[in-house]
Amino acid sequence: LNNLSWCYRVRGFHKAAVRMGREALEIRKRVLEDEQKETLAAIYNMCRILFEQGKITDSEEVLMPAVGIYQRTLGDKHEDTLRSQGHLAA
């Protein structure tokens, strides 16, 4: 579902992208731990989908907890940590 939501985003099907992205994130959080790479990818994708739709506050709310997880698990200088921090700064 995560990849499908990203495909919908690229094709401009924004409502479907958000719906599938939220569902993918919910499933990954329920099945996997928050620190898992796949869960973090779903968080980041959901954040990007919302951001590109102009839903900046919603995007930040999704990404903020993930930034701390990235820092704790990957370190401050890891590319995923820096990318997530950069997205918050945008």
Solvent accessible surface area in square Angstrom, and as a share of the most:
residue,aa,sasa,rsa
1,L,87,0.43
2,N,8,0.04
3,N,114,0.59
4,L,75,0.37
5,S,0,0.00
6,W,77,0.27
7,C,70,0.42
8,Y,60,0.23
9,R,50,0.18
10,V,101,0.58
11,R,175,0.64
12,G,37,0.35
13,F,103,0.43
14,H,84,0.38
15,K,177,0.75
16,A,18,0.14
17,A,0,0.00
18,V,19,0.11
19,R,144,0.52
20,M,34,0.15
21,G,3,0.02
22,R,113,0.41
23,E,84,0.37
24,A,4,0.03
25,L,20,0.10
26,E,108,0.48
27,I,62,0.31
28,R,58,0.21
29,K,98,0.42
30,R,163,0.60
31,V,107,0.62
32,L,62,0.31
33,E,113,0.51
34,D,59,0.31
35,E,70,0.31
36,Q,73,0.32
37,K,162,0.69
38,E,80,0.36
39,T,0,0.00
40,L,9,0.04
41,A,42,0.32
42,A,1,0.01
43,I,6,0.03
44,Y,38,0.14
45,N,26,0.14
46,M,2,0.01
47,C,0,0.00
48,R,64,0.23
49,I,1,0.00
50,L,0,0.00
51,F,54,0.22
52,E,72,0.32
53,Q,49,0.22
54,G,55,0.53
55,K,87,0.37
56,I,70,0.36
57,T,87,0.51
58,D,54,0.28
59,S,2,0.01
60,E,68,0.31
61,E,112,0.50
62,V,29,0.17
63,L,0,0.00
64,M,112,0.50
65,P,84,0.53
66,A,0,0.00
67,V,16,0.09
68,G,29,0.27
69,I,15,0.08
70,Y,11,0.04
71,Q,67,0.30
72,R,162,0.59
73,T,63,0.37
74,L,72,0.36
75,G,28,0.27
76,D,89,0.46
77,K,178,0.76
78,H,68,0.30
79,E,121,0.54
80,D,37,0.19
81,T,0,0.00
82,L,95,0.47
83,R,111,0.40
84,S,0,0.00
85,Q,58,0.26
86,G,41,0.40
87,H,15,0.07
88,L,42,0.21
89,A,90,0.70
90,A,88,0.68
